[in-house]
Structure formats: structure tokens, C-alpha cells
Amino acid sequence: MTDSPDARPDTLRTVGEIAALSRIIPRLPRGEHTLLGPGDDAAVVAAADGRFVVTTDVMVDGPDFRRAWSTPHDLGWKAAATNLSDIAAMGARPTGLVVALIAPADTEVAELEQLADGFADACAALAPDCGVVGGDLSVGSTLTIAVTAFGDLEGRPPITRSGARPGDAVAVSGGVGLAARGLRMLFDEGVEADGTPDAARAAELRADEPRIVEAQLAPRPPIADGPAAALAGATAMLDLSDGLALDARRIARASGVTIDLDAAAVCIAAGVDAMFLPLVLTGGEDHSLLATFPAALTADGGPGLPGGFRVIGRVVEPGESGPELRVGGRAFDERGGWDSFAADAG
């Protein structure tokens, strides 16, 4: 990049793929499990367990984020965090990320460097042993970030959604409903009069309410609590990506049980008054961990739950209606949750 103050910034169109990658790749974390990183046709990642956990996720400008609200660093951070949480939800430790990026040709290379820094900082903060081991870069009309994540079970069985048993405690680690509050705030106040996302207003909101807004733009899921839950004997677990009600119902159906959430305990875990309960139940994108644990862990004299897990309900036998979600003993039928295919998501 030239030092001239009048020079135009480098873009993908002006510098090309090789030069852009030469500036992006050095910013990415290697990770201690990486045997061979970027530079060849494929990476080599250690899998000492003999198995590996794998997941993938895509973020697309429009349905999944707004450029006016999210900085490039935010996008890299969130793309990493959302995949790391899926690995953690299986009880595994994240070991590597592969990133495929599609960006408009006029995207400034400096923005992609900031995006790479977001990946690096998220890995350092949430999963220090995890590296970005490879990927792809292409041009297209819509900014798209596709991530594939790998994890190590370290000799343990995976924690699935289907292991919850009547009598288990239902617990959550991480924020609940906070990301939905941040999204609502951005849609209500981070826009122009016609509803167009406004960067300046979003920045003001973030300065005034950083915890709430950043829960949506740059979440901090409790990655270490996934393996900790597995070691403690969790019977079922998933990543709270689509909302507490929707995801709790997924565990109930997969396990053939009913989950009964305690409304007061949910509000305490979320740190909100009862008036926010509907949003806490139906709002998505927290990327926290929802798990079930044997009752003995929470009984008097028991060892207690690992990490930041807090009890918010119980697993009970299904009734005549079959497996379902209840709140305070009453069936909760509202679907709720985040759906990127919904009309208002774009």
C-alpha cells in the first residue's frame, strides 16, 4: 500500500487474491493442534483421539448481519464464536477452523485484515488452542463468511441432544436473551427514519449499552464450559443459537422427555425482570450452552454444576401430549427463536 495520503485504498480488485492472502494469512492464529497450516492444498490437524467433531456455518450480509452495524472485526469474531460454540456443545475442545470468504471486488484489503484479526482475537479469548488452518477467498456480490470448525473429544463420548433423562437438572451457561435484546435495540434505535441501518446511531448505542449490543454483534460464548460439562457428566447439551424455547424443545424431542423451565430461575439467569421473559424465551443468537445434568450434581452435598452453569428447570416424564416444553408447569407452544429464512430476517 502506498504511503501517499491521496492514494486510494487497496481493494481485492486492485491487488488480487495472492497479494490479499499474503496480508491476511499472517494475522490468523495457528493453534497448537495444527501440523500443517495454510499454504498447501489442505491442512493437517492432529486428532489424537482418533475421532474429530466437525460443524459448519455460514454468515451472509443481509439475513445474518448488517455491514452498517458490524465492524469487520465483529464479523470475524462472531463467525469464529458461533462455530466454536457448536464444537463446545458436543463436549469437545475446538482445534481448528477453515474459513471460506466471498467478498465484493471493491472490498478494501484492510477490512479483510481486520476481519482476520477478529478471528484471531476470538480464538485467543475463547479457545486459545484453536487455529485457523486454511480456507478460500473469492469475489462475489454479497459478503459471505463460511466457517468449518473441528474439535477433539479427548477420549470422551460426544454429548448429544438425546441423552436427557427424567429427574435431570436443566442448566444454562452464558447469556440468555441478551443477543435478542441487542438486536431489537439495533432495529429500534440503530436505524434511520426509513428503517435503514445507520452506522453512527449503532455506534452510539454500542457506547451506551455495550453489554447488550455486543452480545449480538460480538458474542462471547463460554467455550470452556462445554468440555467441563462433559467431564461433569452432562447427559445432553446444545448451543443456544436459535432461542431458549426452541432449543430446549429440541432436547425434549430428541430425548423423548418433557423439559419444564422455571420462569423465575430463567429470569435470574438472564439478569432481567419478569417483563422480559417472553423475549428471553424466544430470542436467539446467544450461543450459550444449554445442558442437562444428573440430579445428584445439584442435590444437597452434591459437587454442583461446572463452570458458569445455572439451573433453570428440570427434565420430567412426558405427558399425554408427548415430549414438550413447559414453563412453570404449563405447555409452551410458541415456536420463538431466530430464523434466517423468515421474511423479517433480511
N, C-alpha and C positions, 0 to 999 in steps of 0.2 A: 504494500500500500504506500502510495506516495505521501510525503510529508507536506505537500502544498495545501494550504488552507482552502483553496478554491477547487481542489480535485474532488471528483465525485467518488463516493464510497464504492469499494469493490462489491460486486454482486456475483451471483452464480453465473450469470450470463457473461460477465466480463472476464472472470478468472478461470472458469471451467472446473470440472469435477476434481481433477488431480490436485490442483492448487488449493481448492477449497478444503479437500480432505486433509491435506498436509497441515492445515491450520487447525482443523477440528480434532483430529485423532490424538495429538499430543495432550489435549486437555481432558481426555477421558481416563477414568480410573482403570488400572489393570486388574486388580483383585488378586488375592493370594491363591485362588484356585485355577488361574489362567496358566496353562502350559505353553500355549501359542496364541498370541493375540492378533490384532488387525495386521493385514499385510499379505496374507495368503488367501487362497480360495475359501478357506474355512478356518475357524478357530479350533483349538483343542483345550478342553476344560476337564480338570480332574473330577472323577466320580468315584471316590474311594469306597463308597457304599456299594457300588456295583449297579445302582439304580440312579435315576435322576428324575426330579419333578420338573415339568415344563408347562408354561402357560403363555398366552399371548393376548395382546390388547391393542386397539387402535384408537387414536385420538384424531379427530377431523375438525378443522376450522368450521364452525357453524354449529353442528349438533353437540360438540363436546367442549368447545372453548370459544372465546371471543378475543381476537387479537387486541382489541381496544382495552380489555380488562387484564389480560395476562401478559407479563413480560416474557421474552424468550427464556429467561432463566426459570420463570414459573413453569413454563411448558416442559422443559427438560426435567425439572424437579417432579412435577406431577406425573409425567409419563413413567418415570422411574418408580415413584412411590406406589402407584396403582398396581404395577406388576409385582413389586416386592411384597406387597400385602397379600396377593394371591398365593405366592410361594409360602409365606409365613402361615397362611390359613390352613395349609396342609401339614403343618408341624415341621416344615423343612427350613433349612438355612439357605438364603439366596447365595448363589455362587457366580452367576454371570448373566449379562443382558446382551441381546443382539438388537440393534436399532436400525430400522429402515425409515428413511426420511424422504418425503416428497415435498418440494418447496417450489414456489413460483420462481422463474428465472431472474426476476428483479430483486429477489431476497438478498439483503446485504450479508456478506460473509460474516461480518461482525456479529450479526444477530444469531447466526448458527454457532459461533464461538460461545456466545452467552448461553445458548441452549445446551451446548455440551457442558458448560460449567454447571448448569442446573442438574444434569445427570451426575456429574462428579460430586457435587455438594450433597445431593440426596443420598448417594451411596455412602459417602463418608459419614453422614449423620445417622442414617437409618440402618445400613447394612455394610459396615466398614470392610468386610472381607470380599464384597461383591465388586466385580469389574464390568466394564463394557468391553466385550471381547470381539465385536465385529458388527457388520451391518451393511447398509447400502444407502446411496444418495442419488436421487433422481429429481428431475424437474417436472412440474405439473401445475395445473391451475389452482389447486387447493392445498394449503399446508396440511400435511398428514404425517403423523408420527406413529409408526407401528413398532411395538417392542415385544420381543420374545424373551422370557426370563426362565432361568434354570435354578434348581435348588437341590440340596443334598439332605436326604433323610437321616443320615448319620446312624444307620442301623435300626432306626425306629420304623414301625408301620406308619403309613400315612393316616392323618386324621381326616376322615371324610364327613359328609353331611348325614350319613345314615346310621351313626352309632349311638344316638341319644336314647336313653332308657328312662322309663318312668321312675321318678324319685331323684333324677339328676337335677343339679342346680344349673340355671341358665345365667351366664355372666357375659359381660362385655368389657373389653379393654380399648381405650381410646375414646374420642369424642362421639357423641350421638346427637344427630340433628343439627350440629353446628354448621356443617357444609351447606345444608339446605337453607339455614338462616342467612348465610353469606350470599348464596345465590339469589335468594329473594331480595336481599338488600341491594344487590347489584342491579337487578331488574327494576326495582322500585326507584332507586336513587342514583345509580351509575349510568343514567341514560339521558339523552336529550329529550326535548318535549315530544318528539315523534317516536320515542322508544329506541332510537339508535344508540348502541353502546358508546359511551363517552369516556375517553381515557383520563381526562383531567378530573372528572367527577368520581370515577372509580378510584383514582389515586387519593383523593380527599377522603373517601370512605375508608380506604385502607389505612390511612394515617389516623383516622378517628376510631376505627374499630378493627385493629389489626388481627386480633384473635379470630374474630368471626369471619372476616373476608378471606384471610389466609387459609382458613380451614377449607374453603372452596378452591382457592387458586393454587395453594401450595401445601397440601395436607401432609401431616406427619404421623402416619400410622405406626403403631407400636410393633415393629417387625420382630424384635427380640422376644416378644411375648408369645409368638407362635410356637417356636421350639420349646419355650418354657412350659407352655400349656401341654404340649405333647409329653414332656418329661413328667409333668404332674399327673398325667392320666386322663386328659380330656377325652371324652367319648365322641364328640362331634364338634366341628368348627367350620366357619366360613368367613370370608371377607365381607364386611358390611358395605358393599358398593351400591346396592340398589334400594336401601332403606331398611330400617329395623323390622317393620311388619312383614314386608315381602320376603326378606331373607330369613327371618325366624320361621315363617311358614314353609320355606324350602327345607329347612332342617326337619320340621314336623312331618312333612310329607315323605321325605326321603327315609326317615327313621320309623314311620308308622306310629307316631305318637302325637300328643297334643302339647303345645307349649303355652303356658299361662304366664303372661308377663304381669308384674306388679307395677301398677301405674305410678305409685309414689316412688318406688325404687328406680324406675326408669327416669323420672324427673330429677331425682337426686344424682343419678349417674350422668345425666345430661347437664346438670347445673342450671336448670330452668324451673320456672313456676309451672303449675298445672295448666295454665292457659296455652303453653307451648307444646303440650303433649301431642296433639294431632300432627304438628309439624315434625316432632321428634320421631313419631312412629312411621310417618310416610315419606320423610325426606331422605334422599340418598347421597351418595358420594362421600361418606365419611371415611371409608376404607379402614375402619376399625375392625376388631376381631370379635365375633360372636361365637361363644363356645358353650358346651355343656360339660359338667364335671360330676363325678360321683358325689353323692350327698355327704359321704364321710369326710370329704375335704372341708366342708363348711360347718360340720357339726361341732358342738362344744368339745373342745380338746383336740379338734382336728388340726391338720397342718395349715389350713387356709388355702386360698387361691394364689396362684403365682402372679408375679408382675403387677400390672395395674388392673387386673380383672376385678369387677364388682358384680355381685349377684343382683339380677333384675327380674328373676322369675324362677319357675320350676317346670320340669317335664312331668306330665301326668298321663294316665291311660286315656286313649281316645274314647269319645262318647259315641252316641248313635250316629252322629254326623261323620264319624271317622276322624282321621288326623286333621287338626285345625290349629289356628292361633286364637288364643283368648287373651283378653286384657281385663284383669280384675275378675276373672271367672266368667266373663261374657265373651261370646264369639265375636271376633273382629274380622269382618268380611271385606272391608275396604282394601283394594289392591295396594294403593300407595306406591311409593318407590319411584326411582328415576328410570325413565325410558327414553333413550336417544332416538327412538323411532316415532315418538309422539309428535304431533303437529307443532306443539309449542316449544319443542326442544331445539328446533333450528332457528 
